[in-house]
Amino acid sequence: MVKAQVKRVVLAYSGGLDTSVIVPWLRENYGCEVVCFTADIGQGEELEGLEEKALRSGASRLIIRDLKEEFARDYLFRVLRAGAVYERKYLLGTSIARPLIAKHQVEVAHEVGADAVAHGATGKGNDQVRFELTYMALDPRLKVIAPWREWDIRSRQDAIRYARERNIPVTATEKSIYSRDRNLWHLSHEGGPLEDPWNEPEEGMYLISTSPESAPDEPEYIEISFESGTPVAVNGVTMSPAQIINHLNAVGGHHGIGRVDLVESRLVGMKSRGVYETPGGTILMAAHRELESLVLDRDTLHFKDLVALKYAELVYSGMWFSPLREALDAFVDSTQGPVTGTVRLKLYKGNIIVAGRTSPFSLYREDFATFGQDDVYNQSDAKGFINLFGLPLKVRALNGLPVSGLEMPKPDYSRFKRD
C-alpha cells in the first residue's frame, strides 16, 4: 500500500543491512524513485562496490561525495578547538558526522529535485534526532521518512529475511554481533556482549588499535604544531586536516592510544554502552589542551571549560545548526589566536605523556615562577592578598557559622559594646 505522495527521495545510504533494505521498502511503500547518497568521511573499504549494491537494491543512482577534508576542517577541528567531550570520555565521532552528512543530503535533494529525504536511524537512538534537526534547519519543506519508525521489521533477522526475499545483496549474517560506525575520527562498537556493562570488551573486537599490552616496548615521541588552535603539522611536516588525523590514527593505534569504554546517556532518555577507538583524536585533544594551558589566562581557560561542556551537549543532541552553537564558536574562535606553538608527546602502551610545549605567546615566565631570588615578585605582597581573598572565611568564622558540620563557638562581642 502506497503511503503518501512522494516523487523522489534521497536516502542517506551506507550500504549496510538497514539502508540496503530501506531502498526497496521505500519503493514499495511510497511508490517513489530512490536516489542514494553516501558521504565519504573516511569509511575506507566500506565504500567498495557500493554503487553496484545500491543499484541492485533498486536505487536509480548513487551519489558519493568526498567530504573527508571538509569533515576534518569544519567539523572535527571545531570540536577540537572547543575542547568538547561528552560525558567525560566520548569525543563525538558519530555525533559530529551526522550534521555534515545531512547537510549534503539536503543539497543533493535540491540538485536532483527530490521532495523527501530518508535515513536509516532507529527510533531508539540519537541519530534520528541529529539527521532530522539538520533537515529542519536547512530545508523544513522536505518530507522526512524514517522507516524504522514505520515498518514492521523489528530485528536484524527480520531485515535479513526481507532482503533475501527480494534478492537484495547484503553481507550481514545473523551471526554478526557488533553494530559499528566508522569514519575519519573514530570507530565505534555497540551491541552483542557489550550490552552487558559487566562484560569486558573482547580483544578481537578492536580493529584500529593495538592492545596496550601488545604495543611496542619502546615509546615514540611526536610533535604537533598548531596555528591559532588548528593543527597544521606533525613532526615538522605540514599536512592537510584529514592527513593529520589519518597519520595520528596510525601512530596512535600502533601504541594502543584512544580506547574508550563508556556507558552514556542517550538523548532519548535511556543509557547505552559503547566502545570507541579514537587514536588520532585522543592525541590531538591532549596536545591542544596542553598548549591552551600555556597560553590562555586563568579566567578564559576556566570559562572555556564550561563552554566545552555545553558545546559537547549541543553536538551530541544534533543542534549543530543552531544559534547557540554558532555563538559558542564565536567565543571559541576569539580564544584561539594565541593557541599557536608546538607540543611534544610521548606515546607508550596506551598512555599519552606530555614531554614539552612551547609557544611564542606563552604566559609562563620562569622569572615569575621561580622559587629562587627574583626582582619581579615581592613575596611580602602575598600577605595583603591572602587577607582580602580570605575575608569571607574570616567573617564566616566570626559569625559562628558551621564549618564541615561542626558547630563553631559564637564569639562574644559584648566587650566591644560602647557605654
C-alpha positions in Angstrom: 0.0 0.0 0.0 1.4 3.4 -1.1 1.6 5.6 2.0 2.0 9.2 0.6 2.7 11.2 -2.5 6.4 11.3 -2.8 8.1 11.6 -6.2 11.7 11.3 -5.4 13.6 10.6 -2.1 17.3 11.0 -1.2 18.4 8.2 1.2 21.4 8.6 3.4 23.0 5.3 2.3 25.8 3.3 3.9 25.3 0.0 2.0 24.8 -1.8 5.3 21.9 -4.1 6.1 19.4 -1.4 7.1 19.9 1.0 4.2 20.0 -1.8 1.7 16.6 -2.9 2.9 15.2 0.6 3.0 15.7 1.1 -0.7 13.1 -1.5 -1.8 10.9 -0.7 1.2 10.7 3.0 0.0 9.8 2.0 -3.5 7.1 -0.5 -2.3 5.5 1.8 0.3 5.9 5.2 -1.2 6.0 4.4 -4.9 8.9 6.8 -5.4 12.3 6.9 -7.1 15.1 6.4 -4.6 18.4 8.3 -5.0 21.1 7.1 -2.7 23.6 9.5 -1.2 26.9 8.5 0.5 29.3 10.8 2.2 32.9 9.6 2.1 34.1 10.7 5.6 36.8 8.1 5.9 35.0 4.7 5.9 37.7 3.3 3.7 37.0 -0.1 2.3 33.3 0.1 3.3 32.8 2.2 0.1 34.0 -0.6 -2.3 31.3 -1.9 -4.6 28.7 0.5 -3.1 27.3 1.7 -6.4 26.5 -1.8 -7.7 24.9 -2.7 -4.4 22.7 0.4 -4.4 21.6 -0.2 -8.0 20.8 -3.8 -7.4 18.8 -2.8 -4.4 16.6 -0.7 -6.6 18.0 2.8 -6.4 18.1 4.8 -9.6 21.6 6.1 -8.8 24.2 6.6 -6.2 25.9 9.9 -5.5 29.1 9.8 -3.5 30.8 13.0 -2.2 34.4 13.0 -0.8 33.9 15.1 2.3 37.0 14.0 4.3 38.7 17.3 4.3 35.5 19.3 5.0 34.7 16.9 7.8 38.2 17.4 9.4 38.5 21.1 8.8 35.0 22.4 9.5 33.6 19.9 12.0 36.3 17.8 13.8 38.7 20.7 14.3 35.9 22.9 15.6 35.1 20.2 18.2 38.8 20.0 18.9 39.2 23.8 19.3 36.2 23.9 21.6 37.6 21.0 23.7 34.2 19.3 23.5 33.9 15.9 25.2 30.6 14.3 26.0 30.2 12.8 29.5 33.9 12.9 30.3 35.0 10.4 27.6 33.2 10.5 24.3 35.0 12.5 21.5 31.8 12.8 19.5 32.9 10.8 16.4 29.4 9.7 15.3 27.6 12.7 16.6 29.6 15.3 14.7 29.4 13.3 11.4 25.6 13.3 11.1 25.0 17.1 10.5 27.6 17.0 7.8 26.0 14.0 6.1 22.5 15.5 6.4 23.7 18.9 5.1 25.0 17.4 1.9 21.9 15.1 1.7 19.7 18.2 1.6 22.0 19.7 -1.1 21.7 16.6 -3.2 17.9 16.6 -2.7 17.9 20.1 -4.2 20.1 19.1 -7.1 18.0 16.1 -8.1 14.6 17.7 -7.5 13.7 15.4 -4.6 10.7 16.2 -2.3 11.8 13.9 0.5 14.8 12.6 2.4 15.2 9.4 4.4 17.6 7.9 6.9 18.2 4.5 8.5 18.4 5.6 12.1 16.3 3.7 14.6 13.6 5.1 16.8 15.6 4.3 19.9 18.8 6.2 19.0 20.3 9.6 18.8 21.0 9.7 15.1 17.3 10.2 14.1 17.4 13.5 16.1 20.7 14.6 14.5 19.6 13.9 11.0 16.1 15.4 11.3 17.2 18.6 13.2 19.6 19.3 10.4 16.9 18.7 7.8 14.6 21.1 9.8 17.3 23.7 10.0 18.3 23.7 6.3 15.0 22.9 4.5 11.9 22.2 6.5 9.9 21.8 3.3 11.4 18.3 2.7 9.3 15.4 3.8 11.3 13.2 6.2 10.9 9.4 6.1 12.2 7.3 8.9 11.4 3.7 8.1 12.4 2.3 11.5 9.5 4.3 13.0 7.1 2.9 10.4 7.8 -0.6 9.2 7.1 -4.0 10.7 10.8 -5.0 10.7 11.8 -5.4 14.3 15.1 -7.3 14.3 18.2 -8.0 12.3 16.8 -11.4 11.5 13.7 -9.7 10.0 15.8 -7.4 7.9 17.9 -10.3 6.6 14.8 -12.2 5.7 13.2 -9.2 4.0 16.4 -8.8 1.9 16.6 -12.4 0.9 13.0 -12.5 -0.2 13.8 -9.6 -2.7 17.2 -10.8 -3.7 18.9 -7.8 -2.2 22.6 -8.2 -1.9 23.6 -7.9 1.8 26.7 -9.3 3.5 25.3 -9.3 7.0 24.5 -12.5 8.7 22.6 -13.4 11.8 26.0 -14.3 13.5 27.2 -10.7 13.3 27.3 -9.4 16.8 28.5 -5.8 16.7 27.0 -2.6 15.3 29.8 -0.4 14.1 30.2 3.1 12.8 33.5 4.2 11.2 34.8 7.5 9.9 37.9 9.6 9.9 37.7 10.3 13.6 36.8 7.0 15.2 35.4 3.5 15.1 32.5 2.7 17.4 31.3 -0.7 18.6 27.8 -1.4 20.1 25.7 -4.5 20.7 26.4 -8.1 21.3 28.4 -8.8 24.5 28.7 -5.0 25.1 25.0 -4.8 26.0 26.0 -6.1 29.5 28.2 -3.4 31.0 29.9 -6.0 33.2 31.4 -7.7 30.2 34.9 -6.7 29.3 35.3 -6.0 25.6 36.9 -8.9 23.7 40.3 -8.0 22.2 39.2 -9.4 18.8 36.6 -6.6 18.6 39.1 -3.8 18.2 40.0 -3.1 14.6 42.2 0.0 14.5 44.2 0.0 17.8 46.6 -2.4 19.3 46.1 -3.5 22.9 48.4 -1.6 25.4 49.8 -5.0 26.4 50.9 -5.8 22.8 52.0 -2.2 22.0 55.8 -1.6 21.4 58.0 -1.7 24.4 59.8 1.5 23.3 57.9 4.9 23.5 57.5 7.1 20.4 57.9 10.9 20.5 55.8 13.1 18.3 55.5 16.8 17.9 52.2 18.5 16.9 52.2 22.1 15.7 49.2 24.4 15.9 48.3 27.8 14.4 45.5 29.6 16.2 44.2 26.4 17.7 44.3 24.4 14.5 46.7 21.5 14.0 48.9 22.2 10.9 51.9 19.8 11.2 53.2 16.6 12.7 57.0 16.3 13.4 57.5 19.4 11.3 55.7 18.1 8.2 52.8 20.2 7.1 49.7 18.2 6.3 46.0 18.8 5.5 43.5 18.3 8.3 42.4 14.9 7.1 46.0 13.8 6.6 46.9 14.8 10.1 44.1 12.7 11.6 44.9 9.7 9.4 48.6 9.9 10.3 47.9 10.1 14.0 45.3 7.3 13.8 48.0 5.0 12.5 50.6 6.2 15.0 48.3 6.2 18.0 46.6 2.9 17.1 50.1 1.3 17.0 50.7 2.3 20.6 47.2 1.4 21.9 46.0 5.0 22.2 42.4 6.1 22.3 40.3 3.2 23.5 37.2 4.3 25.5 34.5 2.2 27.2 31.5 4.3 28.1 28.0 3.9 29.4 26.4 7.1 28.1 23.2 8.9 28.4 21.3 8.9 25.1 19.3 11.9 24.1 16.1 9.9 24.1 16.4 9.1 27.8 18.0 5.6 28.0 21.5 4.5 28.8 23.6 2.7 26.2 27.1 1.2 26.3 29.6 1.9 23.5 33.3 1.2 23.0 35.2 3.7 20.9 38.6 3.7 19.2 39.8 7.3 18.6 43.6 7.3 18.4 44.3 10.4 16.4 41.5 12.5 18.1 42.7 11.5 21.6 46.3 12.6 20.7 45.1 15.9 19.2 42.8 16.6 22.2 45.7 16.1 24.6 48.1 18.3 22.6 45.6 21.1 22.3 44.8 21.1 26.0 48.5 21.3 26.8 49.0 24.3 24.5 46.0 26.1 25.9 47.3 25.6 29.4 50.4 27.5 28.3 48.8 30.5 26.6 45.3 31.1 28.0 44.8 33.2 31.1 43.1 31.5 34.1 39.6 33.1 33.7 39.4 32.4 30.0 40.6 28.8 30.4 38.2 28.1 33.2 35.2 29.6 31.4 36.2 27.8 28.2 35.9 24.5 30.1 32.3 25.4 30.9 31.6 26.3 27.3 33.1 22.9 26.2 30.5 21.0 28.3 27.6 22.9 26.6 29.3 22.6 23.2 29.6 18.8 23.6 25.9 18.6 24.6 24.8 20.6 21.5 26.8 18.4 19.2 25.6 15.2 20.9 22.0 16.4 20.7 22.1 17.2 17.0 22.0 21.0 17.5 24.9 21.8 15.2 23.0 24.2 13.0 21.7 26.2 16.0 22.2 29.9 17.0 23.8 28.8 20.3 26.4 26.6 18.7 27.3 29.5 16.3 27.6 31.9 19.2 29.8 29.5 21.2 32.0 29.1 18.2 32.4 32.9 18.1 33.7 32.7 21.7 35.9 29.7 21.0 37.4 31.4 17.9 38.2 34.5 20.0 40.2 32.4 22.4 42.3 30.6 19.8 44.5 33.3 18.5 47.4 32.7 20.9 47.0 28.9 20.7 50.0 28.7 18.4 53.0 26.6 19.1 54.2 23.0 19.4 53.5 20.2 21.8 55.8 17.2 22.2 54.1 14.0 23.4 55.5 10.5 24.3 53.2 7.6 23.3 53.7 4.5 25.4 51.4 1.5 25.8 48.1 3.3 25.7 49.4 6.4 27.5 50.0 9.9 26.3 52.7 11.6 28.3 53.5 15.3 27.9 57.1 15.8 27.1 57.2 19.5 26.3 55.3 22.5 25.0 56.4 25.8 23.5 54.6 28.9 22.2 55.6 32.5 21.2 52.5 33.6 23.2 53.4 31.6 26.4 52.1 33.2 29.6 54.6 31.2 31.6 57.5 33.3 32.8 60.3 31.5 34.6 61.4 34.7 36.3 57.9 35.0 37.8 57.5 31.4 38.8 61.0 30.7 40.1 61.4 29.8 43.7 64.8 31.5 43.7 65.7 35.1 44.2 63.8 37.4 41.8 63.1 41.0 41.2 59.6 40.9 39.7 57.7 39.4 42.6 57.7 40.7 46.1 56.7 37.8 48.3 55.6 40.1 51.1 52.8 41.3 48.9 51.1 37.9 49.3 50.1 38.8 52.9 47.7 41.5 51.9 46.3 39.4 49.0 45.6 36.5 51.4 43.9 38.8 53.9 41.5 40.1 51.2 41.0 36.8 49.5 40.2 35.0 52.7 37.9 37.8 54.1 34.7 35.8 53.6 36.1 32.9 55.5 37.1 35.2 58.3 33.6 36.7 58.6 32.1 33.3 58.5 34.2 32.2 61.5 33.4 35.4 63.4 29.7 34.8 62.9 30.0 31.3 64.3 28.7 29.6 61.2 29.1 25.8 61.0 32.2 24.5 59.2 32.1 21.0 57.7 29.2 20.1 60.0 31.0 21.3 63.2 29.4 23.9 65.4 31.8 26.8 66.0 31.6 28.8 69.2 29.9 32.1 68.7 32.2 35.0 69.6 31.3 37.3 72.4 31.1 40.8 71.1 29.9 42.3 74.4 33.3 43.6 75.3 33.3 45.8 72.2 30.0 47.5 73.1 30.1 51.2 73.8 28.8 52.7 77.1 
